[in-house]
Amino acid sequence: MDRRSFIKNASLGGLGAAAATALATPAIAQGNPKVTWRLTSSFPKSLDTIYGGAEVLSKYVSEATDGNFQIQVFAAGEIVPGLQAADATAAGTVEACHTVAYYYWGKDPSWALGSAVPFALNARGMNAWHYHGGGIDMFNEFLGAQGLIGFPAGNTGVQMGGWFRKEIKTVADMKGLKMRVGGFAGKVMERLGLVPQQLAGGDIYPALEKGTIDAAEWVGPYDDEKLGFYKVAPYYYYPGWWEGGPTVHAMFNKAAYEGLPKAYQSLLRTASQATDANMLQKYDYLNPSAIKRLVAAGAKLSPFSPEILSACFDKANEVYAEMEASNPTFKKIWGSIKAFRAEYYLNAQIAEYNYDTFMMIQQRNGKV
């Protein structure tokens, strides 16, 4: 090898070594400032699905930033009670929360529209509206006035109708019942004589056990089994018509979010969407075995009667009409959901419904 070739190759080798050294520290890590946030959950640690969603979000964010963006997760009650999570975030007590928007419907019914309202969309439909029907932006117009910004970060799928201490066969059986029910579904049931109660998850079992309430809805088989409701209220009804596809939100203090680097803002949106998908997948995997265990343990599984469902549907539409007449924000968001709902269920009854129905028949016949 001549002198000139040796020098040229040596120089290239040196440059390669220098490049390798530079690449040893990931480029993304070099531009990631240290950020530590606190997140308060609306849920107890015992619920690894819905509470666990916040931990999944925190994990995704930390891993993507080489540990530079840390979100410390606190269970309901560790910083503030579960039903005050959004308030604490808006006030800046914490930077973030993981909660369900309908918990705050009492301030303005528009809150509930970001999560679930009676006889609206199922989980797939709700996600379609959020991500591709303008739902995220529309709901964030509302949240922005509260000092918040939020993104879907979980969904349970259609929920169960709840646990009752006695059988509920007719509308008349609902009169006078005290029931823990989230969102403003209670406002609908109230018109049929039921007395709605709003309690955080950890308070439901003691209230049922003592008879302070007569019934309670929570989520579905897996979470309900963990909270042990079947031991004190054996009648388990379905479906939870008020929660066809309830979105769980990651909400952030708006000023804190806007103070983040753009890359971190983007990461929170992406990690929230990944958490959203992960939670629904986890419920879909865990609920089938849980419902079998609950029935084996004595849960008496029954559908709500057509009479009850029809009466609730009619009352829900009465409530919607009143809210649309008095609340422009509610009217705007609900109008968007309603328009998509009509199209969604038109399409869903074609291929999806027929395929699922056929497969369910095969399952009942022992062929699946």
C-alpha positions as CSV (number, residue, x, y, z in Angstrom):
1,M,0.0,0.0,0.0
2,D,1.4,3.4,-0.9
3,R,1.7,6.3,1.5
4,R,-1.3,8.3,0.1
5,S,-3.7,5.3,0.3
6,F,-2.6,4.5,3.9
7,I,-3.2,8.1,5.0
8,K,-6.6,8.2,3.2
9,N,-7.8,4.9,4.7
10,A,-6.5,5.8,8.2
11,S,-8.4,9.1,8.0
12,L,-11.6,7.3,7.1
13,G,-11.1,4.9,9.9
14,G,-10.7,7.7,12.3
15,L,-13.8,9.3,11.1
16,G,-15.7,6.1,11.4
17,A,-14.5,5.6,15.0
18,A,-15.5,9.2,15.8
19,A,-19.0,8.6,14.3
20,A,-19.4,5.4,16.2
21,T,-18.6,7.3,19.4
22,A,-21.1,10.0,18.6
23,L,-23.8,7.4,17.9
24,A,-23.2,5.6,21.1
25,T,-25.3,8.2,22.9
26,P,-28.7,8.1,21.2
27,A,-29.5,11.4,19.5
28,I,-32.9,11.6,21.1
29,A,-31.4,11.4,24.6
30,Q,-29.0,14.2,23.9
31,G,-32.0,16.6,23.4
32,N,-34.2,15.4,26.2
33,P,-34.3,17.7,29.2
34,K,-34.9,16.3,32.7
35,V,-38.6,16.6,33.5
36,T,-40.4,15.0,36.5
37,W,-44.2,15.2,36.8
38,R,-46.7,13.8,39.2
39,L,-49.9,12.1,38.0
40,T,-52.9,11.4,40.3
41,S,-55.1,8.5,39.3
42,S,-58.9,8.2,40.0
43,F,-58.4,4.5,40.7
44,P,-57.0,2.3,43.4
45,K,-53.8,0.3,42.9
46,S,-55.7,-3.0,43.2
47,L,-57.2,-2.5,39.7
48,D,-54.2,-3.4,37.6
49,T,-56.1,-2.8,34.4
50,I,-57.6,0.7,34.8
51,Y,-55.1,2.0,37.4
52,G,-52.4,0.2,35.5
53,G,-53.0,2.4,32.5
54,A,-51.3,5.3,34.2
55,E,-48.3,3.1,34.9
56,V,-48.2,1.9,31.3
57,L,-48.2,5.6,30.1
58,S,-45.4,6.5,32.6
59,K,-43.3,3.5,31.4
60,Y,-43.7,4.4,27.7
61,V,-42.7,8.0,28.3
62,S,-39.7,7.1,30.4
63,E,-38.4,4.5,27.9
64,A,-38.8,6.8,25.0
65,T,-36.7,9.5,26.7
66,D,-34.0,7.3,28.2
67,G,-35.5,8.0,31.6
68,N,-35.3,11.8,31.3
69,F,-39.1,12.4,31.4
70,Q,-40.5,10.7,34.5
71,I,-44.1,10.7,35.4
72,Q,-44.7,9.5,39.0
73,V,-48.1,7.8,39.4
74,F,-50.1,8.1,42.6
75,A,-53.3,6.2,43.4
76,A,-56.6,7.7,44.3
77,G,-56.4,9.2,47.8
78,E,-52.6,9.4,47.9
79,I,-52.6,13.1,46.9
80,V,-56.3,13.9,46.3
81,P,-59.5,11.8,46.3
82,G,-60.2,10.0,43.0
83,L,-63.1,12.2,42.0
84,Q,-60.9,15.3,42.4
85,A,-58.1,14.3,40.0
86,A,-59.0,16.7,37.2
87,D,-59.5,19.6,39.6
88,A,-56.1,19.0,41.1
89,T,-54.5,18.9,37.6
90,A,-56.2,22.1,36.5
91,A,-55.1,23.8,39.7
92,G,-51.5,22.8,39.2
93,T,-51.4,20.6,42.3
94,V,-50.1,17.9,40.0
95,E,-49.2,18.1,36.3
96,A,-51.4,15.2,35.2
97,C,-54.2,12.8,36.0
98,H,-55.7,9.6,34.7
99,T,-59.4,9.8,35.1
100,V,-62.8,9.4,33.4
101,A,-64.3,12.7,32.3
102,Y,-67.9,11.9,33.2
103,Y,-66.9,12.0,36.9
104,Y,-67.1,15.8,36.5
105,W,-70.4,16.0,34.6
106,G,-72.0,17.8,37.6
107,K,-70.1,21.0,36.7
108,D,-71.1,20.8,33.1
109,P,-72.7,17.8,31.3
110,S,-70.3,18.4,28.4
111,W,-67.6,16.7,30.5
112,A,-69.3,13.3,30.0
113,L,-69.3,13.5,26.2
114,G,-65.5,12.9,26.1
115,S,-65.9,9.6,27.9
116,A,-69.3,7.9,27.6
117,V,-73.0,8.8,27.7
118,P,-76.1,6.6,27.6
119,F,-76.8,4.8,24.4
120,A,-73.9,6.4,22.5
121,L,-71.0,4.5,20.9
122,N,-69.1,1.3,21.7
123,A,-65.3,1.4,22.3
124,R,-64.4,1.0,18.6
125,G,-66.9,3.7,17.6
126,M,-65.8,6.1,20.4
127,N,-62.2,5.7,19.3
128,A,-63.1,6.2,15.6
129,W,-64.9,9.5,16.6
130,H,-62.0,10.6,18.8
131,Y,-59.2,10.0,16.4
132,H,-60.8,10.5,13.0
133,G,-64.1,12.3,13.7
134,G,-62.6,15.4,15.3
135,G,-63.5,14.2,18.8
136,I,-60.1,14.9,20.5
137,D,-59.9,18.4,19.2
138,M,-63.6,19.2,20.0
139,F,-63.3,17.9,23.5
140,N,-60.0,19.8,24.0
141,E,-61.7,23.0,23.0
142,F,-63.9,22.4,26.1
143,L,-61.0,21.2,28.3
144,G,-58.9,24.2,27.4
145,A,-61.4,26.5,29.2
146,Q,-60.9,24.3,32.3
147,G,-57.1,24.8,32.1
148,L,-56.6,21.2,30.8
149,I,-55.6,19.3,27.7
150,G,-56.4,15.6,27.4
151,F,-56.0,12.5,25.2
152,P,-57.7,9.1,25.2
153,A,-55.6,6.8,27.4
154,G,-57.8,3.7,27.9
155,N,-61.1,2.1,27.3
156,T,-62.9,-0.7,29.1
157,G,-65.2,-1.8,26.3
158,V,-68.9,-2.0,26.9
159,Q,-69.4,-2.3,30.7
160,M,-71.7,-4.5,32.7
161,G,-75.0,-3.1,34.1
162,G,-74.0,-3.6,37.7
163,W,-74.6,-5.6,40.9
164,F,-78.0,-5.6,42.7
165,R,-79.0,-6.9,46.0
166,K,-82.3,-8.0,44.6
167,E,-83.8,-9.0,41.2
168,I,-84.7,-6.2,38.8
169,K,-87.3,-7.4,36.3
170,T,-89.4,-4.3,35.5
171,V,-89.1,-0.5,35.6
172,A,-91.2,-0.5,38.8
173,D,-88.5,-2.6,40.5
174,M,-86.1,0.3,40.1
175,K,-88.1,2.8,42.1
176,G,-86.4,3.8,45.4
177,L,-83.2,1.9,44.7
178,K,-80.0,3.7,45.8
179,M,-77.4,2.9,43.2
180,R,-73.8,3.9,42.7
181,V,-73.7,4.9,39.0
182,G,-71.1,7.1,37.3
183,G,-71.6,9.9,34.9
184,F,-75.0,11.4,34.3
185,A,-76.6,8.0,33.7
186,G,-78.0,8.6,37.1
187,K,-79.9,11.5,35.8
188,V,-81.7,9.2,33.4
189,M,-82.4,6.6,36.0
190,E,-83.6,9.2,38.4
191,R,-86.6,9.8,36.1
192,L,-87.5,6.2,36.6
193,G,-87.5,6.5,40.4
194,L,-83.9,5.3,41.1
195,V,-81.8,7.3,43.5
196,P,-78.2,7.8,42.0
197,Q,-75.1,7.9,44.2
198,Q,-71.6,8.8,43.1
199,L,-68.9,6.9,45.0
200,A,-65.2,6.3,44.2
201,G,-64.2,2.7,43.5
202,G,-62.8,1.9,46.9
203,D,-66.0,3.0,48.7
204,I,-68.4,0.9,46.8
205,Y,-68.0,-2.5,48.5
206,P,-68.5,-1.2,52.1
207,A,-71.6,0.7,51.0
208,L,-73.1,-2.4,49.4
209,E,-72.2,-4.6,52.3
210,K,-73.8,-2.2,54.8
211,G,-76.9,-1.7,52.7
212,T,-76.1,2.1,52.4
213,I,-76.7,1.5,48.6
214,D,-78.8,-1.2,47.0
215,A,-76.8,-1.6,43.7
216,A,-73.6,-0.5,42.1
217,E,-72.0,-0.5,38.7
218,W,-68.3,-0.4,38.3
219,V,-66.6,-1.7,35.1
220,G,-66.9,-5.4,34.1
221,P,-66.1,-8.9,35.1
222,Y,-62.3,-8.7,35.8
223,D,-62.4,-5.5,37.9
224,D,-65.7,-6.4,39.5
225,E,-64.3,-9.7,40.6
226,K,-61.4,-8.0,42.2
227,L,-63.7,-5.7,44.2
228,G,-65.8,-8.7,45.4
229,F,-69.2,-7.3,44.7
230,Y,-70.7,-10.8,44.0
231,K,-70.3,-11.5,47.7
232,V,-72.8,-8.9,48.8
233,A,-75.0,-8.2,45.7
234,P,-75.3,-11.4,43.6
235,Y,-77.6,-10.2,40.8
236,Y,-75.3,-9.2,37.9
237,Y,-77.0,-7.4,35.0
238,Y,-75.9,-6.4,31.5
239,P,-75.3,-4.4,29.4
240,G,-74.2,-1.1,30.9
241,W,-76.1,0.9,28.4
242,W,-74.7,4.1,29.8
243,E,-71.1,3.0,29.1
244,G,-70.9,1.4,25.7
245,G,-67.3,2.4,25.2
246,P,-66.1,4.7,28.0
247,T,-62.8,6.5,27.3
248,V,-60.4,7.0,30.1
249,H,-58.3,10.2,29.7
250,A,-54.8,11.3,30.4
251,M,-55.3,14.9,31.3
252,F,-52.5,17.4,31.6
253,N,-52.3,20.9,33.1
254,K,-52.5,23.0,30.0
255,A,-49.7,25.4,31.0
256,A,-47.4,22.6,32.0
257,Y,-48.1,20.7,28.8
258,E,-47.5,23.8,26.6
259,G,-44.2,24.4,28.5
260,L,-42.8,21.1,27.3
261,P,-40.6,20.7,24.3
262,K,-42.6,19.8,21.2
263,A,-41.1,16.4,21.1
264,Y,-42.4,15.7,24.6
265,Q,-45.8,17.0,23.7
266,S,-45.9,14.6,20.7
267,L,-44.7,11.8,22.9
268,L,-47.5,12.3,25.4
269,R,-50.0,12.1,22.6
270,T,-48.5,9.0,21.2
271,A,-48.0,7.2,24.5
272,S,-51.6,8.0,25.4
273,Q,-52.8,6.4,22.3
274,A,-50.7,3.3,22.9
275,T,-52.1,3.2,26.4
276,D,-55.6,3.5,25.1
277,A,-55.1,0.4,22.9
278,N,-53.3,-1.6,25.5
279,M,-56.0,-1.2,28.1
280,L,-58.8,-2.3,25.9
281,Q,-56.8,-5.3,24.7
282,K,-56.1,-6.3,28.3
283,Y,-59.8,-6.2,29.2
284,D,-60.7,-8.2,26.2
285,Y,-58.2,-10.8,27.2
286,L,-59.1,-11.0,30.9
287,N,-62.8,-10.6,31.0
288,P,-63.8,-14.0,29.5
289,S,-62.2,-16.1,32.2
290,A,-63.4,-13.7,34.9
291,I,-67.0,-13.9,34.0
292,K,-66.8,-17.7,34.2
293,R,-65.3,-17.5,37.7
294,L,-67.9,-15.1,38.8
295,V,-70.8,-17.3,37.7
296,A,-69.1,-20.3,39.4
297,A,-68.8,-18.3,42.6
298,G,-72.6,-17.6,42.6
299,A,-73.2,-14.5,40.5
300,K,-76.6,-14.6,39.0
301,L,-76.1,-13.3,35.4
302,S,-79.1,-11.7,33.7
303,P,-79.8,-9.2,30.9
304,F,-81.8,-6.1,31.6
305,S,-85.3,-6.6,30.3
306,P,-86.4,-5.0,27.0
307,E,-88.9,-3.0,29.0
308,I,-86.1,-1.5,31.1
309,L,-83.8,-0.8,28.2
310,S,-86.5,0.9,26.2
311,A,-87.7,3.0,29.1
312,C,-84.1,4.1,29.8
313,F,-83.5,4.9,26.1
314,D,-86.6,7.1,25.9
315,K,-85.6,8.9,29.1
316,A,-82.1,9.4,27.9
317,N,-83.3,11.1,24.8
318,E,-85.5,13.4,26.9
319,V,-82.4,14.4,28.9
320,Y,-80.4,15.0,25.8
321,A,-83.0,17.3,24.3
322,E,-83.1,19.4,27.4
323,M,-79.3,19.7,27.6
324,E,-79.0,20.6,23.9
325,A,-81.6,23.3,24.4
326,S,-79.7,24.9,27.3
327,N,-76.0,24.2,26.6
328,P,-74.4,25.1,23.3
329,T,-71.2,23.2,24.0
330,F,-73.1,20.1,24.8
331,K,-75.2,20.5,21.7
332,K,-72.1,20.9,19.5
333,I,-70.3,17.8,20.8
334,W,-73.3,15.6,21.2
335,G,-74.5,16.5,17.7
336,S,-71.1,15.3,16.3
337,I,-71.4,12.0,18.2
338,K,-75.0,11.5,17.2
339,A,-74.2,12.0,13.5
340,F,-71.4,9.5,13.6
341,R,-73.5,7.1,15.7
342,A,-76.1,6.8,12.9
343,E,-73.4,5.9,10.3
344,Y,-71.4,3.7,12.6
345,Y,-74.3,1.3,13.5
346,L,-75.5,1.3,10.0
347,N,-72.1,-0.2,8.9
348,A,-71.6,-2.3,12.0
349,Q,-74.7,-4.4,11.3
350,I,-73.3,-5.6,8.0
351,A,-70.1,-7.6,8.2
352,E,-69.1,-7.3,11.9
353,Y,-72.5,-8.1,13.3
354,N,-73.1,-11.1,11.1
355,Y,-69.6,-12.5,11.5
356,D,-69.8,-12.2,15.3
357,T,-73.3,-13.7,15.4
358,F,-72.3,-16.7,13.4
359,M,-69.2,-17.3,15.5
360,M,-71.3,-17.0,18.7
361,I,-73.7,-19.6,17.4
362,Q,-70.7,-21.9,16.8
363,Q,-69.5,-21.3,20.3
364,R,-72.9,-22.2,21.8
365,N,-73.0,-25.3,19.7
366,G,-69.6,-26.4,21.1
367,K,-67.8,-26.1,17.9
368,V,-65.5,-23.2,19.0
